[in-house]
């Protein structure tokens, strides 16, 4: 392999790497540090998924509190039974 072919090979490898980085949204700042720039569709989807995860975590906390609070669970059962008795005269 002569030096000319080696230079062409290096340029080709760097170009392919740059194209792949651009496709995945990886950019470089003026210091050479890389950072991710996602497209707007991903940002909206990411925010929606984060909101859904937050809501699910809140629901899990409520369910854990109900499941671990034995006195409250018994009281809740009694209240439900009283409400059932009221609805059926």
Beta strands, then each sheet from edge to edge (+ up, - down):
strand 1: 26-28
strand 2: 34-36
sheet 1: 1+ 2-
end
